[in-house]
């Protein structure tokens, strides 16, 4: 693979991860009997997602974002189960990102069965 192709492959997943994380890292909170979706952008353009360290950095950012979106908000009822909300938001973000290095970090604290139940594709090899 030539240098231009490698750079394009590295950049393309970053763009997909940004779009997917925006759509997936959310939680429902109630305000006057309405469900409110809270989303947070997670930046990954400055990370090389082809490397393990890049996967760890993005996973840490996704975890922080999941804790933020599931946390208390002024004028909204808190989520009933904070830990479950964080895990669901994080699983959705990992699944939507389609980044093998991020998935490998996820698998350090989750089982293959949990990944499968969340629809996360597990890297082979």
ChimeraX commands (.cxc) that place a marker at each C-alpha (Angstrom):
marker #1 position 0.00,0.00,0.00 radius 0.5
marker #1 position 1.50,3.35,-0.98 radius 0.5
marker #1 position 1.84,6.31,1.41 radius 0.5
marker #1 position -1.17,8.18,-0.04 radius 0.5
marker #1 position -3.45,5.16,0.37 radius 0.5
marker #1 position -2.26,4.62,3.96 radius 0.5
marker #1 position -3.00,8.26,4.83 radius 0.5
marker #1 position -6.46,8.05,3.23 radius 0.5
marker #1 position -7.30,4.83,5.08 radius 0.5
marker #1 position -6.18,6.42,8.35 radius 0.5
marker #1 position -8.29,9.56,7.80 radius 0.5
marker #1 position -11.44,7.86,6.52 radius 0.5
marker #1 position -12.18,5.89,9.74 radius 0.5
marker #1 position -11.64,9.04,11.80 radius 0.5
marker #1 position -14.41,10.83,9.88 radius 0.5
marker #1 position -16.74,7.85,10.25 radius 0.5
marker #1 position -16.02,7.65,13.96 radius 0.5
marker #1 position -16.93,11.30,14.46 radius 0.5
marker #1 position -20.24,10.91,12.65 radius 0.5
marker #1 position -21.11,7.66,14.40 radius 0.5
marker #1 position -20.21,8.85,17.86 radius 0.5
marker #1 position -22.40,11.92,17.47 radius 0.5
marker #1 position -25.35,9.70,16.62 radius 0.5
marker #1 position -24.67,6.94,19.13 radius 0.5
marker #1 position -23.33,8.43,22.34 radius 0.5
marker #1 position -26.60,9.60,23.76 radius 0.5
marker #1 position -28.98,8.78,26.56 radius 0.5
marker #1 position -32.61,9.40,27.24 radius 0.5
marker #1 position -33.57,11.79,30.01 radius 0.5
marker #1 position -37.07,12.94,30.88 radius 0.5
marker #1 position -38.39,16.51,30.95 radius 0.5
marker #1 position -42.16,17.01,31.27 radius 0.5
marker #1 position -42.86,13.43,30.04 radius 0.5
marker #1 position -40.74,13.92,26.93 radius 0.5
marker #1 position -37.60,11.95,26.16 radius 0.5
marker #1 position -34.62,14.20,25.57 radius 0.5
marker #1 position -31.61,12.83,23.68 radius 0.5
marker #1 position -28.29,14.24,24.83 radius 0.5
marker #1 position -25.35,14.00,22.43 radius 0.5
marker #1 position -21.71,14.94,22.70 radius 0.5
marker #1 position -19.12,15.15,19.94 radius 0.5
marker #1 position -15.95,13.17,20.57 radius 0.5
marker #1 position -12.88,14.40,18.76 radius 0.5
marker #1 position -10.63,11.81,17.14 radius 0.5
marker #1 position -9.03,13.63,14.20 radius 0.5
marker #1 position -5.81,14.13,16.18 radius 0.5
marker #1 position -5.41,10.41,16.90 radius 0.5
marker #1 position -3.90,7.63,14.78 radius 0.5
marker #1 position -6.57,4.95,15.12 radius 0.5
marker #1 position -4.40,2.36,13.42 radius 0.5
marker #1 position -2.25,2.22,16.59 radius 0.5
marker #1 position -3.17,0.73,20.01 radius 0.5
marker #1 position -2.39,4.03,21.78 radius 0.5
marker #1 position -4.84,5.81,19.47 radius 0.5
marker #1 position -7.53,3.28,20.37 radius 0.5
marker #1 position -6.88,3.82,24.08 radius 0.5
marker #1 position -7.04,7.60,23.73 radius 0.5
marker #1 position -10.32,7.56,21.81 radius 0.5
marker #1 position -11.84,4.98,24.17 radius 0.5
marker #1 position -10.96,7.21,27.14 radius 0.5
marker #1 position -12.64,10.14,25.37 radius 0.5
marker #1 position -15.72,8.02,24.61 radius 0.5
marker #1 position -15.90,6.93,28.26 radius 0.5
marker #1 position -15.70,10.53,29.46 radius 0.5
marker #1 position -18.38,11.57,26.96 radius 0.5
marker #1 position -20.66,8.69,28.04 radius 0.5
marker #1 position -20.30,9.75,31.69 radius 0.5
marker #1 position -21.11,13.34,30.73 radius 0.5
marker #1 position -24.21,12.57,28.69 radius 0.5
marker #1 position -25.53,10.21,31.37 radius 0.5
marker #1 position -24.79,12.61,34.20 radius 0.5
marker #1 position -27.12,15.10,35.86 radius 0.5
marker #1 position -28.59,17.97,33.84 radius 0.5
marker #1 position -30.32,21.07,35.16 radius 0.5
marker #1 position -34.09,20.75,34.66 radius 0.5
marker #1 position -34.00,17.05,33.74 radius 0.5
marker #1 position -34.71,13.98,35.80 radius 0.5
marker #1 position -31.55,11.93,36.30 radius 0.5
marker #1 position -31.23,8.62,34.49 radius 0.5
marker #1 position -32.43,5.74,36.64 radius 0.5
marker #1 position -29.23,3.70,36.37 radius 0.5
marker #1 position -26.12,5.79,35.69 radius 0.5
marker #1 position -23.74,2.83,35.20 radius 0.5
marker #1 position -26.11,1.10,32.78 radius 0.5
marker #1 position -26.57,4.34,30.83 radius 0.5
marker #1 position -22.79,4.83,30.57 radius 0.5
marker #1 position -22.25,1.24,29.45 radius 0.5
marker #1 position -25.00,1.47,26.83 radius 0.5
marker #1 position -23.76,4.82,25.48 radius 0.5
marker #1 position -20.19,3.51,25.37 radius 0.5
marker #1 position -21.20,0.25,23.67 radius 0.5
marker #1 position -23.22,2.16,21.08 radius 0.5
marker #1 position -20.29,4.48,20.38 radius 0.5
marker #1 position -17.81,1.60,20.03 radius 0.5
marker #1 position -20.19,-0.29,17.73 radius 0.5
marker #1 position -20.83,2.73,15.54 radius 0.5
marker #1 position -17.18,3.75,15.33 radius 0.5
marker #1 position -16.10,0.49,13.64 radius 0.5
marker #1 position -12.52,1.01,14.87 radius 0.5
marker #1 position -10.63,-2.23,15.65 radius 0.5
marker #1 position -8.22,-0.57,18.11 radius 0.5
marker #1 position -11.12,1.01,20.03 radius 0.5
marker #1 position -12.95,-2.33,20.06 radius 0.5
marker #1 position -9.87,-4.09,21.46 radius 0.5
marker #1 position -9.78,-1.62,24.37 radius 0.5
marker #1 position -13.53,-2.19,24.93 radius 0.5
marker #1 position -12.87,-5.94,25.09 radius 0.5
marker #1 position -10.41,-5.43,27.96 radius 0.5
marker #1 position -13.39,-4.71,30.23 radius 0.5
marker #1 position -16.24,-6.50,28.40 radius 0.5
marker #1 position -16.75,-10.09,27.28 radius 0.5
marker #1 position -17.14,-11.27,23.71 radius 0.5
marker #1 position -20.76,-12.09,24.59 radius 0.5
marker #1 position -21.39,-8.51,25.77 radius 0.5
marker #1 position -19.83,-7.22,22.56 radius 0.5
marker #1 position -22.03,-9.52,20.47 radius 0.5
marker #1 position -25.17,-8.49,22.36 radius 0.5
marker #1 position -24.29,-4.84,21.65 radius 0.5
marker #1 position -23.72,-5.58,17.96 radius 0.5
marker #1 position -20.00,-4.82,18.14 radius 0.5
marker #1 position -17.95,-6.52,15.42 radius 0.5
marker #1 position -14.93,-8.18,17.00 radius 0.5
marker #1 position -11.65,-7.91,15.08 radius 0.5
marker #1 position -10.33,-11.28,13.93 radius 0.5
marker #1 position -6.84,-12.46,14.63 radius 0.5
marker link #1:1,2 radius 0.2
marker link #1:2,3 radius 0.2
marker link #1:3,4 radius 0.2
marker link #1:4,5 radius 0.2
marker link #1:5,6 radius 0.2
marker link #1:6,7 radius 0.2
marker link #1:7,8 radius 0.2
marker link #1:8,9 radius 0.2
marker link #1:9,10 radius 0.2
marker link #1:10,11 radius 0.2
marker link #1:11,12 radius 0.2
marker link #1:12,13 radius 0.2
marker link #1:13,14 radius 0.2
marker link #1:14,15 radius 0.2
marker link #1:15,16 radius 0.2
marker link #1:16,17 radius 0.2
marker link #1:17,18 radius 0.2
marker link #1:18,19 radius 0.2
marker link #1:19,20 radius 0.2
marker link #1:20,21 radius 0.2
marker link #1:21,22 radius 0.2
marker link #1:22,23 radius 0.2
marker link #1:23,24 radius 0.2
marker link #1:24,25 radius 0.2
marker link #1:25,26 radius 0.2
marker link #1:26,27 radius 0.2
marker link #1:27,28 radius 0.2
marker link #1:28,29 radius 0.2
marker link #1:29,30 radius 0.2
marker link #1:30,31 radius 0.2
marker link #1:31,32 radius 0.2
marker link #1:32,33 radius 0.2
marker link #1:33,34 radius 0.2
marker link #1:34,35 radius 0.2
marker link #1:35,36 radius 0.2
marker link #1:36,37 radius 0.2
marker link #1:37,38 radius 0.2
marker link #1:38,39 radius 0.2
marker link #1:39,40 radius 0.2
marker link #1:40,41 radius 0.2
marker link #1:41,42 radius 0.2
marker link #1:42,43 radius 0.2
marker link #1:43,44 radius 0.2
marker link #1:44,45 radius 0.2
marker link #1:45,46 radius 0.2
marker link #1:46,47 radius 0.2
marker link #1:47,48 radius 0.2
marker link #1:48,49 radius 0.2
marker link #1:49,50 radius 0.2
marker link #1:50,51 radius 0.2
marker link #1:51,52 radius 0.2
marker link #1:52,53 radius 0.2
marker link #1:53,54 radius 0.2
marker link #1:54,55 radius 0.2
marker link #1:55,56 radius 0.2
marker link #1:56,57 radius 0.2
marker link #1:57,58 radius 0.2
marker link #1:58,59 radius 0.2
marker link #1:59,60 radius 0.2
marker link #1:60,61 radius 0.2
marker link #1:61,62 radius 0.2
marker link #1:62,63 radius 0.2
marker link #1:63,64 radius 0.2
marker link #1:64,65 radius 0.2
marker link #1:65,66 radius 0.2
marker link #1:66,67 radius 0.2
marker link #1:67,68 radius 0.2
marker link #1:68,69 radius 0.2
marker link #1:69,70 radius 0.2
marker link #1:70,71 radius 0.2
marker link #1:71,72 radius 0.2
marker link #1:72,73 radius 0.2
marker link #1:73,74 radius 0.2
marker link #1:74,75 radius 0.2
marker link #1:75,76 radius 0.2
marker link #1:76,77 radius 0.2
marker link #1:77,78 radius 0.2
marker link #1:78,79 radius 0.2
marker link #1:79,80 radius 0.2
marker link #1:80,81 radius 0.2
marker link #1:81,82 radius 0.2
marker link #1:82,83 radius 0.2
marker link #1:83,84 radius 0.2
marker link #1:84,85 radius 0.2
marker link #1:85,86 radius 0.2
marker link #1:86,87 radius 0.2
marker link #1:87,88 radius 0.2
marker link #1:88,89 radius 0.2
marker link #1:89,90 radius 0.2
marker link #1:90,91 radius 0.2
marker link #1:91,92 radius 0.2
marker link #1:92,93 radius 0.2
marker link #1:93,94 radius 0.2
marker link #1:94,95 radius 0.2
marker link #1:95,96 radius 0.2
marker link #1:96,97 radius 0.2
marker link #1:97,98 radius 0.2
marker link #1:98,99 radius 0.2
marker link #1:99,100 radius 0.2
marker link #1:100,101 radius 0.2
marker link #1:101,102 radius 0.2
marker link #1:102,103 radius 0.2
marker link #1:103,104 radius 0.2
marker link #1:104,105 radius 0.2
marker link #1:105,106 radius 0.2
marker link #1:106,107 radius 0.2
marker link #1:107,108 radius 0.2
marker link #1:108,109 radius 0.2
marker link #1:109,110 radius 0.2
marker link #1:110,111 radius 0.2
marker link #1:111,112 radius 0.2
marker link #1:112,113 radius 0.2
marker link #1:113,114 radius 0.2
marker link #1:114,115 radius 0.2
marker link #1:115,116 radius 0.2
marker link #1:116,117 radius 0.2
marker link #1:117,118 radius 0.2
marker link #1:118,119 radius 0.2
marker link #1:119,120 radius 0.2
marker link #1:120,121 radius 0.2
marker link #1:121,122 radius 0.2
marker link #1:122,123 radius 0.2
marker link #1:123,124 radius 0.2
marker link #1:124,125 radius 0.2
view
